[in-house]
Amino acid sequence: MLNSLITSKTRLRMLIKFFVSAANNGYLNGLATEFKESTNSIRKELNNLSGAGYLLKSKKNNRVIYNANTSHPMFDILQKIVRQHLGLEEIVETVIKRIGDVDQIALTGDYAKGIDSGNIEININGSKVNYGYLQNIKPKIKKKIGRKVSFLLNQKLSSDSIILYKKNSGWIGTFYIQ
């Protein structure tokens, strides 16, 4: 979806990195290593995004750290676009409608850290969750969103997990860290 609109792969990776969770941050050399790209291409995109006000800069231990500007008027819109691009809303809606008694759905693994690895890990907490059905819908979801999905059941959440859905709260509009 976004690939045709944003032709720069580096910029798309950065949008995913910083807008899937406002808690994600990065610095020039770390991002170059993570994305396996030159520091020049990373620097160019960081300058463009921070110049437009989408990213904030701060200094820490002689490094310039970048993170999403949550007060930017486009923050919520960009976060929603990134979620739709990754297919997270599709996954949550499918799980809630058809899986059983779901208490909580969380994004874990690489995507919770903002790394576009191609494998989305979803942790589902609840009772009577139909694991067989989850296994059956994995290929359908992969075909629809273009990414592999792994489902974990009733696992303890790590500190970088992102809550997507919580029972009695519904869909969490803006992600927050557990």
C-alpha positions in Angstrom: 0.0 0.0 0.0 2.5 2.6 1.1 5.2 1.2 -1.2 3.6 2.8 -4.2 3.1 6.2 -2.4 6.4 6.4 -0.7 9.1 5.1 -3.1 12.0 5.5 -0.8 12.5 2.2 1.1 14.6 4.0 3.7 11.8 6.5 4.4 9.2 3.8 4.6 11.4 1.8 7.1 11.8 4.9 9.2 8.1 5.6 9.2 7.5 2.1 10.5 10.3 2.4 13.0 9.1 5.6 14.6 5.4 5.5 14.1 4.4 2.0 15.0 5.2 3.0 18.6 6.1 6.5 19.9 8.5 4.8 22.3 10.8 3.7 19.5 13.9 5.8 18.9 17.1 5.6 17.0 20.4 7.3 16.1 22.3 7.6 12.8 24.7 4.7 13.0 22.3 2.4 14.8 19.7 2.9 12.1 22.3 2.4 9.4 23.2 -0.9 10.9 19.6 -1.9 11.6 18.5 -1.1 8.0 21.8 -2.3 6.4 22.1 1.0 4.6 24.7 3.7 4.3 24.8 6.5 6.9 24.3 9.0 4.0 20.9 7.7 3.0 19.9 7.5 6.7 21.1 11.0 7.4 19.2 12.4 4.4 15.9 10.8 5.5 16.4 11.8 9.2 17.1 15.4 8.1 14.0 15.4 5.9 11.7 13.9 8.5 13.0 16.1 11.4 13.0 19.2 9.2 9.3 18.6 8.5 8.7 18.3 12.2 7.8 14.6 12.2 10.8 13.6 14.2 12.4 15.2 17.3 16.1 15.3 18.0 17.7 15.1 21.4 21.3 14.6 22.5 22.3 11.7 24.7 25.9 10.5 25.3 27.3 12.4 22.2 24.6 10.9 20.0 21.7 12.6 18.4 18.6 10.5 19.2 15.5 10.7 17.0 12.0 9.8 18.0 8.5 10.6 16.7 7.0 14.0 17.5 3.8 12.9 19.1 2.5 16.5 19.2 2.8 16.9 15.5 -0.7 17.4 13.9 -0.1 14.4 11.6 1.2 12.0 14.2 -2.1 10.1 14.8 -2.7 10.0 11.1 0.8 8.6 10.3 0.5 6.1 13.0 -2.8 4.9 11.7 -1.4 4.7 8.1 1.6 2.6 9.4 -0.8 0.3 11.3 -2.9 -0.2 8.2 0.2 -0.7 6.0 1.4 -3.5 8.3 -2.1 -5.0 8.5 -2.4 -4.8 12.3 -6.0 -3.6 12.2 -6.9 -6.5 9.9 -5.3 -9.0 12.2 -7.0 -7.6 15.4 -10.5 -7.5 13.7 -10.1 -11.1 12.5 -8.9 -12.3 15.9 -11.7 -10.5 17.9 -14.5 -11.7 15.6 -13.7 -15.3 15.3 -11.2 -16.7 17.9 -13.0 -16.9 21.2 -12.8 -15.1 24.5 -9.9 -12.6 23.9 -8.8 -10.5 26.8 -5.8 -8.8 25.2 -4.0 -8.7 21.8 -0.4 -7.4 21.7 2.2 -6.8 19.1 5.6 -8.3 20.1 8.9 -9.0 18.5 10.6 -7.0 15.7 7.6 -4.9 14.7 7.0 -3.8 18.3 10.6 -2.4 18.0 9.9 -0.8 14.7 11.9 -3.3 12.6 10.2 -4.3 9.3 11.4 -8.0 9.4 8.4 -9.5 7.5 7.2 -11.5 10.5 4.5 -10.0 12.7 4.3 -11.6 16.2 0.9 -11.3 17.8 0.4 -12.4 21.5 -3.2 -13.3 22.3 -4.2 -13.6 26.0 -7.6 -15.1 26.7 -9.5 -18.2 27.6 -10.8 -20.7 25.1 -8.8 -19.3 22.2 -9.2 -21.5 19.2 -5.6 -22.1 18.3 -6.5 -24.4 15.4 -8.4 -21.6 13.7 -5.5 -19.3 14.2 -3.2 -21.7 12.4 -5.8 -22.0 9.6 -6.0 -18.2 9.0 -2.3 -17.5 9.0 -1.9 -18.2 5.3 -5.0 -16.1 4.5 -3.7 -13.2 6.5 -0.2 -13.5 4.9 -1.8 -13.4 1.5 -3.8 -10.3 2.4 -1.2 -8.2 4.1 2.0 -9.6 2.5 3.7 -10.5 5.8 4.0 -13.7 7.8 2.1 -13.7 11.1 3.0 -15.8 14.2 0.5 -16.2 17.0 1.6 -16.7 20.6 -1.0 -17.6 23.2 -1.0 -16.4 26.8 2.7 -15.4 26.9 4.1 -12.9 29.3 4.5 -9.5 27.5 8.0 -8.0 27.2 8.6 -4.4 28.0 8.5 -3.4 24.3 5.2 -5.1 23.6 2.4 -2.9 22.2 -1.1 -3.4 23.3 -3.4 -3.4 20.3 -6.7 -4.5 21.9 -7.8 -4.8 25.5 -11.2 -6.3 26.5 -13.7 -3.8 27.6 -11.5 -1.0 26.1 -11.8 -2.1 22.5 -9.3 -1.2 19.9 -6.5 0.9 21.3 -6.5 4.0 19.0 -3.0 5.1 20.0 -0.6 2.4 21.0 0.9 2.4 24.4 3.6 0.4 26.0 2.8 -2.2 28.6 
